[in-house]
Amino acid sequence: MKIELHCHTNISDCLLSIDEVLELAVAEGVTHLAVTNHDTTKGLNEAIEIGKRYGIEVIPCIEMSGFDFVRGRRVHILGYFIEPGHERNDENHNAELQGDQGDGSNGFLYRGKLAAACKNINV
């Protein structure tokens, strides 16, 4: 069993589609793949279904962007086994795009797209 716990698709900051990521995972012998796109659950249900065709269990995840005000730096928080398409996730994502989290945080989260391309799967 090989597991990759941090991988993006072209829904986030990777150049590869979920199919291309899964093909790479198959080539590397990965059996479980955590899709951790930045700040969105978009495409996770599709990724899970496509993963079944490749014989790979796709773990639904998210990589939330935030800011550590104490240290003055950006942070990323990984969430595993989230519920894809949950109304609260979509609500937060839509509020983020408007610069308001709806929780009084005044934009704690942000759409910090990193310019990095998807890296090869590290196993």
DAJO-V748161 format. One record per residue. N is the residue number from 1. RES is the residue in one letter. PSI is psi in whole degrees, -180 to 180 (none if undefined). NEAR is the number of other ideal C-beta (glycine too) atoms within 10 Angstrom. D_LAST is the distance of its C-alpha to the last C-alpha in whole Angstrom. Layout:
n->(N N)
res->(RES RES)
psi->(PSI PSI)
near->(NEAR NEAR)
d_last->(D_LAST D_LAST)
This chain:
n->(1 2 3 4 5 6 7 8 9 10 11 12 13 14 15 16 17 18 19 20 21 22 23 24 25 26 27 28 29 30 31 32 33 34 35 36 37 38 39 40 41 42 43 44 45 46 47 48 49 50 51 52 53 54 55 56 57 58 59 60 61 62 63 64 65 66 67 68 69 70 71 72 73 74 75 76 77 78 79 80 81 82 83 84 85 86 87 88 89 90 91 92 93 94 95 96 97 98 99 100 101 102 103 104 105 106 107 108 109 110 111 112 113 114 115 116 117 118 119 120 121 122 123)
res->(M K I E L H C H T N I S D C L L S I D E V L E L A V A E G V T H L A V T N H D T T K G L N E A I E I G K R Y G I E V I P C I E M S G F D F V R G R R V H I L G Y F I E P G H E R N D E N H N A E L Q G D Q G D G S N G F L Y R G K L A A A C K N I N V)
psi->(129 136 134 119 9 100 141 164 -177 0 -22 -127 34 150 -11 141 169 -38 -45 -39 -43 -37 -42 -41 -43 -45 -30 0 20 134 -23 128 119 115 113 57 151 122 25 150 2 134 -4 -42 -42 -43 -40 -45 -43 -39 -38 -38 -30 -5 25 131 115 125 119 122 177 148 103 134 142 -174 131 102 -28 -46 -9 43 160 150 156 133 123 133 126 149 45 167 106 135 8 139 -34 -39 -47 -40 -45 -42 -44 -40 -38 -42 -26 -1 15 129 -6 9 15 5 -8 51 35 -42 155 161 71 78 124 145 1 142 162 132 160 151 126 119 none)
near->(7 13 12 21 13 15 29 21 24 15 18 20 17 20 12 18 15 25 13 14 28 25 13 17 23 14 9 14 10 21 13 15 28 19 29 23 22 18 22 19 22 18 19 24 13 15 26 17 11 17 20 11 9 17 10 21 15 25 21 19 21 24 20 20 18 15 16 10 8 6 8 7 8 12 11 14 10 13 13 11 8 17 11 19 13 11 8 8 20 14 12 20 17 11 16 20 11 9 11 14 16 11 10 7 12 8 12 15 20 14 12 14 11 12 5 10 10 17 10 9 19 9 10)
d_last->(10 7 7 6 9 10 11 15 17 20 22 21 20 18 19 18 19 18 18 17 13 14 14 11 9 12 11 8 9 8 11 11 11 12 15 16 18 21 24 24 24 25 23 21 24 23 20 20 22 21 17 20 21 17 17 14 15 15 16 19 18 20 19 23 24 27 29 30 33 34 32 32 29 26 24 21 21 18 20 18 20 23 25 25 28 30 33 32 29 31 34 32 30 34 35 33 34 37 36 37 35 38 38 40 37 38 35 33 30 30 28 26 24 22 23 19 18 15 12 9 6 4 0)
